[in-house]
Amino acid sequence: MIFAVLVAILVSVGAGVWAERRHGEGAQRAVQRAVKWALWGIIPPIVIVITARLELSSGVGAGIVFGYLVLAAVGLLAWVIGSRVLHLPRSSTGALIVTSILANTGYLGIPLILVLLGGDEVGFAIVWDSIISYPMAFIVAFAIGAAFGDHGASDVRDRILSFFTKNPIPWAFAIGLLLPDAWVSDGLFDAMKILASSLLPLGFFMVGVQLSAEGEHGTFRFPPPLTAPVATVLGLRLLVAPLLLLGIAAATVSIPDAYHLQAAMPCGINALIVAHVYELDLRLTSAAIAWSTAIFAVEVAILAPFL
């Protein structure tokens, strides 16, 4: 299962590279249209249905609280490093924060946990993905994009309004919370999960287009340059986040192993949607996703013979 996901990633990135080299700006315009299509057509029904089926009163546990504390700490560290240490512009600081707090816990995390830890831990993986990753991706990350992006907002009021006018997700999330789960059949829930899987190839197609567009004189460069901001994201996402969770759990109570793995997942592809909508630093965003996913793929290749 996990290798099928990795193959889909490679094919999608390759298709994006080919499209950009073949069609140039046409491919980039197609990505912009695809982002709007996904944001307004695909993601809202997914969020409504999955939110309606969440059981917030059970299966959450202390690990979920710890997860939010860890992501808050990582986001704060990203802001301090980006703005105070690296002195990045606002759009790059926003991209650094978003890529540091968003993890690919759905498309990569759940299959990996199924392979490594077995079916007993998959439920915990899904809880983390649903209770932490979805709100972080579609509420928190969009709020960060509205606050830091170069999308034409001139003051705080405009940035707050842009969060609600350029982002249908808060409305979908509210509808999902109000919708009785009895109204969501198992078939509809399964259909939304299949629909959500379509975001994986779309997201990595976008990564391929973006990386190719940044190549000098049309020459594709992979891996992309490992700049200080990209290295910062890798450190925060792949090292600091899981180590913080490990430390908190060791000092308090034991949490499911699946939570620890979910905290260590590479950057989530939803960061690219946020970056496109609010004009965050696309170069930093795509490079962080590419590097973190590549590192993850190498780790899986090394571990595969022992599974």
BELDA-V593340 format. One record per residue. N is the residue number from 1. RES is the residue in one letter. NEAR is the number of other C-alpha atoms within 12 Angstrom. D_FIRST is the distance of its C-alpha to the first C-alpha in Angstrom with 2 decimals. Layout:
n=N res=RES near=NEAR d_first=D_FIRST
n=N res=RES near=NEAR d_first=D_FIRST
This chain:
n=1 res=M near=19 d_first=0.00
n=2 res=I near=26 d_first=3.79
n=3 res=F near=21 d_first=5.45
n=4 res=A near=17 d_first=5.17
n=5 res=V near=28 d_first=6.55
n=6 res=L near=29 d_first=8.90
n=7 res=V near=18 d_first=10.02
n=8 res=A near=25 d_first=10.83
n=9 res=I near=35 d_first=12.74
n=10 res=L near=26 d_first=14.62
n=11 res=V near=23 d_first=15.54
n=12 res=S near=27 d_first=16.73
n=13 res=V near=35 d_first=18.77
n=14 res=G near=27 d_first=20.20
n=15 res=A near=28 d_first=21.20
n=16 res=G near=34 d_first=22.92
n=17 res=V near=33 d_first=24.76
n=18 res=W near=27 d_first=25.91
n=19 res=A near=30 d_first=27.03
n=20 res=E near=32 d_first=29.06
n=21 res=R near=27 d_first=30.67
n=22 res=R near=18 d_first=31.46
n=23 res=H near=20 d_first=32.67
n=24 res=G near=23 d_first=33.50
n=25 res=E near=19 d_first=34.73
n=26 res=G near=17 d_first=33.64
n=27 res=A near=27 d_first=29.96
n=28 res=Q near=30 d_first=30.80
n=29 res=R near=20 d_first=32.64
n=30 res=A near=22 d_first=29.72
n=31 res=V near=32 d_first=27.53
n=32 res=Q near=28 d_first=30.28
n=33 res=R near=20 d_first=30.36
n=34 res=A near=27 d_first=26.58
n=35 res=V near=32 d_first=26.84
n=36 res=K near=24 d_first=29.64
n=37 res=W near=19 d_first=27.86
n=38 res=A near=33 d_first=24.77
n=39 res=L near=34 d_first=27.06
n=40 res=W near=24 d_first=29.43
n=41 res=G near=21 d_first=27.52
n=42 res=I near=28 d_first=23.85
n=43 res=I near=37 d_first=23.75
n=44 res=P near=30 d_first=26.83
n=45 res=P near=31 d_first=25.79
n=46 res=I near=37 d_first=22.39
n=47 res=V near=39 d_first=24.36
n=48 res=I near=36 d_first=26.95
n=49 res=V near=37 d_first=24.73
n=50 res=I near=42 d_first=22.46
n=51 res=T near=38 d_first=25.65
n=52 res=A near=31 d_first=27.44
n=53 res=R near=33 d_first=24.91
n=54 res=L near=32 d_first=24.96
n=55 res=E near=20 d_first=26.81
n=56 res=L near=19 d_first=28.50
n=57 res=S near=11 d_first=30.67
n=58 res=S near=13 d_first=28.17
n=59 res=G near=23 d_first=25.20
n=60 res=V near=27 d_first=26.01
n=61 res=G near=23 d_first=28.12
n=62 res=A near=21 d_first=29.57
n=63 res=G near=35 d_first=26.27
n=64 res=I near=35 d_first=26.09
n=65 res=V near=22 d_first=29.66
n=66 res=F near=34 d_first=28.90
n=67 res=G near=42 d_first=25.98
n=68 res=Y near=30 d_first=28.43
n=69 res=L near=24 d_first=31.04
n=70 res=V near=35 d_first=28.78
n=71 res=L near=39 d_first=27.83
n=72 res=A near=28 d_first=31.52
n=73 res=A near=25 d_first=32.55
n=74 res=V near=38 d_first=30.08
n=75 res=G near=34 d_first=31.25
n=76 res=L near=25 d_first=34.84
n=77 res=L near=29 d_first=34.38
n=78 res=A near=39 d_first=32.84
n=79 res=W near=35 d_first=35.88
n=80 res=V near=21 d_first=38.35
n=81 res=I near=29 d_first=36.94
n=82 res=G near=34 d_first=36.58
n=83 res=S near=23 d_first=39.98
n=84 res=R near=15 d_first=42.09
n=85 res=V near=16 d_first=40.84
n=86 res=L near=22 d_first=39.36
n=87 res=H near=18 d_first=41.60
n=88 res=L near=25 d_first=39.07
n=89 res=P near=23 d_first=40.06
n=90 res=R near=28 d_first=38.98
n=91 res=S near=35 d_first=36.21
n=92 res=S near=39 d_first=34.65
n=93 res=T near=42 d_first=35.11
n=94 res=G near=45 d_first=33.37
n=95 res=A near=53 d_first=30.40
n=96 res=L near=57 d_first=30.32
n=97 res=I near=54 d_first=30.36
n=98 res=V near=57 d_first=27.70
n=99 res=T near=59 d_first=25.15
n=100 res=S near=55 d_first=25.98
n=101 res=I near=55 d_first=25.46
n=102 res=L near=54 d_first=22.42
n=103 res=A near=48 d_first=18.99
n=104 res=N near=44 d_first=15.51
n=105 res=T near=41 d_first=14.76
n=106 res=G near=43 d_first=13.02
n=107 res=Y near=41 d_first=10.46
n=108 res=L near=40 d_first=9.75
n=109 res=G near=43 d_first=11.52
n=110 res=I near=36 d_first=10.17
n=111 res=P near=32 d_first=6.42
n=112 res=L near=38 d_first=8.25
n=113 res=I near=37 d_first=10.82
n=114 res=L near=27 d_first=8.97
n=115 res=V near=24 d_first=7.95
n=116 res=L near=25 d_first=11.41
n=117 res=L near=23 d_first=13.69
n=118 res=G near=18 d_first=12.64
n=119 res=G near=17 d_first=13.25
n=120 res=D near=17 d_first=16.79
n=121 res=E near=28 d_first=15.99
n=122 res=V near=29 d_first=13.62
n=123 res=G near=27 d_first=16.88
n=124 res=F near=35 d_first=18.38
n=125 res=A near=42 d_first=15.57
n=126 res=I near=36 d_first=16.11
n=127 res=V near=35 d_first=19.83
n=128 res=W near=45 d_first=19.77
n=129 res=D near=39 d_first=17.90
n=130 res=S near=37 d_first=20.34
n=131 res=I near=38 d_first=23.52
n=132 res=I near=40 d_first=23.38
n=133 res=S near=40 d_first=21.12
n=134 res=Y near=38 d_first=22.27
n=135 res=P near=31 d_first=25.96
n=136 res=M near=38 d_first=25.69
n=137 res=A near=43 d_first=24.12
n=138 res=F near=44 d_first=26.33
n=139 res=I near=31 d_first=29.48
n=140 res=V near=32 d_first=30.03
n=141 res=A near=45 d_first=28.61
n=142 res=F near=46 d_first=30.55
n=143 res=A near=33 d_first=33.63
n=144 res=I near=42 d_first=33.30
n=145 res=G near=47 d_first=32.98
n=146 res=A near=41 d_first=36.09
n=147 res=A near=36 d_first=37.94
n=148 res=F near=41 d_first=37.20
n=149 res=G near=38 d_first=36.47
n=150 res=D near=30 d_first=39.01
n=151 res=H near=26 d_first=38.94
n=152 res=G near=20 d_first=42.68
n=153 res=A near=22 d_first=43.25
n=154 res=S near=16 d_first=46.57
n=155 res=D near=16 d_first=46.80
n=156 res=V near=15 d_first=45.07
n=157 res=R near=13 d_first=45.91
n=158 res=D near=20 d_first=44.35
n=159 res=R near=26 d_first=41.14
n=160 res=I near=22 d_first=40.90
n=161 res=L near=20 d_first=41.58
n=162 res=S near=28 d_first=38.96
n=163 res=F near=32 d_first=36.29
n=164 res=F near=21 d_first=37.14
n=165 res=T near=20 d_first=38.09
n=166 res=K near=30 d_first=35.23
n=167 res=N near=36 d_first=32.53
n=168 res=P near=30 d_first=32.05
n=169 res=I near=36 d_first=29.50
n=170 res=P near=32 d_first=32.14
n=171 res=W near=24 d_first=33.64
n=172 res=A near=31 d_first=30.36
n=173 res=F near=32 d_first=29.67
n=174 res=A near=22 d_first=33.23
n=175 res=I near=23 d_first=32.90
n=176 res=G near=27 d_first=29.75
n=177 res=L near=21 d_first=31.63
n=178 res=L near=18 d_first=34.52
n=179 res=L near=20 d_first=32.63
n=180 res=P near=18 d_first=32.63
n=181 res=D near=22 d_first=29.22
n=182 res=A near=15 d_first=30.81
n=183 res=W near=17 d_first=30.95
n=184 res=V near=23 d_first=27.18
n=185 res=S near=16 d_first=25.87
n=186 res=D near=16 d_first=22.48
n=187 res=G near=12 d_first=22.01
n=188 res=L near=21 d_first=22.98
n=189 res=F near=25 d_first=20.77
n=190 res=D near=17 d_first=17.66
n=191 res=A near=19 d_first=18.99
n=192 res=M near=27 d_first=19.37
n=193 res=K near=27 d_first=15.80
n=194 res=I near=19 d_first=14.84
n=195 res=L near=24 d_first=17.70
n=196 res=A near=29 d_first=16.60
n=197 res=S near=25 d_first=13.36
n=198 res=S near=25 d_first=15.94
n=199 res=L near=35 d_first=17.14
n=200 res=L near=35 d_first=14.27
n=201 res=P near=31 d_first=15.45
n=202 res=L near=37 d_first=18.98
n=203 res=G near=44 d_first=18.97
n=204 res=F near=43 d_first=17.86
n=205 res=F near=39 d_first=20.19
n=206 res=M near=48 d_first=22.84
n=207 res=V near=52 d_first=22.09
n=208 res=G near=43 d_first=22.59
n=209 res=V near=43 d_first=25.80
n=210 res=Q near=47 d_first=27.14
n=211 res=L near=40 d_first=26.61
n=212 res=S near=37 d_first=28.19
n=213 res=A near=35 d_first=31.05
n=214 res=E near=29 d_first=31.90
n=215 res=G near=22 d_first=32.28
n=216 res=E near=14 d_first=35.86
n=217 res=H near=11 d_first=37.50
n=218 res=G near=21 d_first=34.25
n=219 res=T near=17 d_first=32.58
n=220 res=F near=25 d_first=28.98
n=221 res=R near=21 d_first=28.49
n=222 res=F near=24 d_first=25.24
n=223 res=P near=24 d_first=24.92
n=224 res=P near=30 d_first=27.31
n=225 res=P near=22 d_first=30.31
n=226 res=L near=22 d_first=29.67
n=227 res=T near=19 d_first=32.46
n=228 res=A near=21 d_first=33.73
n=229 res=P near=37 d_first=32.22
n=230 res=V near=39 d_first=28.73
n=231 res=A near=30 d_first=29.16
n=232 res=T near=36 d_first=30.33
n=233 res=V near=46 d_first=27.23
n=234 res=L near=41 d_first=25.02
n=235 res=G near=31 d_first=27.27
n=236 res=L near=42 d_first=27.36
n=237 res=R near=46 d_first=23.69
n=238 res=L near=40 d_first=22.16
n=239 res=L near=25 d_first=25.13
n=240 res=V near=29 d_first=27.68
n=241 res=A near=41 d_first=25.54
n=242 res=P near=35 d_first=23.69
n=243 res=L near=27 d_first=26.95
n=244 res=L near=28 d_first=28.98
n=245 res=L near=40 d_first=26.83
n=246 res=L near=29 d_first=27.02
n=247 res=G near=21 d_first=30.77
n=248 res=I near=24 d_first=31.42
n=249 res=A near=26 d_first=29.59
n=250 res=A near=15 d_first=31.40
n=251 res=A near=12 d_first=34.69
n=252 res=T near=13 d_first=34.24
n=253 res=V near=16 d_first=31.83
n=254 res=S near=19 d_first=28.58
n=255 res=I near=29 d_first=25.47
n=256 res=P near=31 d_first=21.93
n=257 res=D near=27 d_first=19.79
n=258 res=A near=39 d_first=17.11
n=259 res=Y near=44 d_first=19.86
n=260 res=H near=37 d_first=20.41
n=261 res=L near=41 d_first=16.88
n=262 res=Q near=48 d_first=16.95
n=263 res=A near=48 d_first=20.32
n=264 res=A near=42 d_first=19.09
n=265 res=M near=48 d_first=16.48
n=266 res=P near=42 d_first=17.51
n=267 res=C near=51 d_first=19.70
n=268 res=G near=49 d_first=18.68
n=269 res=I near=50 d_first=19.04
n=270 res=N near=49 d_first=21.45
n=271 res=A near=52 d_first=23.96
n=272 res=L near=52 d_first=24.51
n=273 res=I near=45 d_first=25.55
n=274 res=V near=50 d_first=27.98
n=275 res=A near=45 d_first=29.27
n=276 res=H near=40 d_first=29.98
n=277 res=V near=41 d_first=31.67
n=278 res=Y near=39 d_first=33.88
n=279 res=E near=33 d_first=34.29
n=280 res=L near=38 d_first=32.92
n=281 res=D near=37 d_first=32.49
n=282 res=L near=40 d_first=29.79
n=283 res=R near=37 d_first=30.03
n=284 res=L near=45 d_first=29.30
n=285 res=T near=48 d_first=26.51
n=286 res=S near=49 d_first=24.60
n=287 res=A near=45 d_first=25.29
n=288 res=A near=49 d_first=24.09
n=289 res=I near=50 d_first=20.73
n=290 res=A near=45 d_first=20.42
n=291 res=W near=36 d_first=21.59
n=292 res=S near=40 d_first=19.63
n=293 res=T near=38 d_first=16.28
n=294 res=A near=26 d_first=17.37
n=295 res=I near=24 d_first=18.32
n=296 res=F near=32 d_first=15.04
n=297 res=A near=27 d_first=13.30
n=298 res=V near=15 d_first=16.02
n=299 res=E near=20 d_first=15.55
n=300 res=V near=27 d_first=11.89
n=301 res=A near=17 d_first=13.18
n=302 res=I near=12 d_first=16.01
n=303 res=L near=16 d_first=14.28
n=304 res=A near=16 d_first=11.66
n=305 res=P near=9 d_first=14.56
n=306 res=F near=10 d_first=15.61
n=307 res=L near=15 d_first=12.56
